[in-house]
Amino acid sequence: MNPSKSLDVDLLLRRPGSPRLEIRCSITLGQKYLLGVCGASGSGKTSFLRMLAGLLSPDDGSIVMGNSVWFDRQKGIEAPTEQRDISYLPQNVCLFPHMTIRENLVFAAESARPEKTRLAFSLFSGIKRTGKISKERDQELTRLSTLFGIEDLMNKKVGELSGGQARKAALARMFLKPCSLYLLDEPLTAIDPAARRVLTSVIMNLLDETGTPAIWVTHSPDEVACVANEMAEFSTSEAEDKTGWWQKPLRNQ
């Protein structure tokens, strides 16, 4: 059983034309822990995830995950994404349009191997794909494609998929990468309302199965409040021209 880790965040992000973003929190990431993050559009939810993932550089502050310093402006530390041991589902699914869905997932499975980690982030440099993965990884790929209901779409290109289908493929890709923290940005976007409950159940079952903690960002609190351990809400103070968050427990782990 993996021990709990503390995620300590103290960040400042200046955003031209928008309130500055200030985040100060300490989160204990135990097994099967889920933090739901909600707030109005533009309040900083996506920026928060992108700073955790190393895709957006804060103006000041620090991010410490357990004993690993991911970011510290004063010390000049800024670990690249591939060194942060996260798996990230962005709002824009970012699937490779020139690949089939199977090729996208095979690439993710290949990139999850330690020696391939840096290759995973060489997105536009003429990637050479072997098209081959281990039997175990291929079985996991097949299992995830079935769980997310995309098994009949594996030979299609991204442009042939609906928004909801592409989202499911991106979720399968995210779960192909073992990590210490999952980051999900609006995972139910473009999903038909009738299918959201089923997809939420699939996501939660996989999170429980891996035991990996996760942060789930949504503009709709009801979407995640019933399954989250805690909720945090980003709120804006017009008087101080800043946005930040507050946190409250919902249920015990």
Secondary structure, 3 states (H helix, E strand, C coil): CCCCEEEEEEEEEEECCEEEEEEEEEEEECCCCEEEEEECCCCCHHHHHHHHHCCCCCCEEEEEECCEEEEECCCCEECCHHHCCEEEECCCCCCCCCCEHHHHHHHHHHHCCHHHCHHHHCCCCCCCCCCCCCHHHHHHHHHHHHHCCCHHHCCCEHHHCCHHHHHHHHHHHHHCCCCCEEEEECCCCCCCHHHHHHHHHHHHHHHHHHCCCEEEECCCHHHHHCCCCEEEEEEEECCCCEEEEEEEECCCC
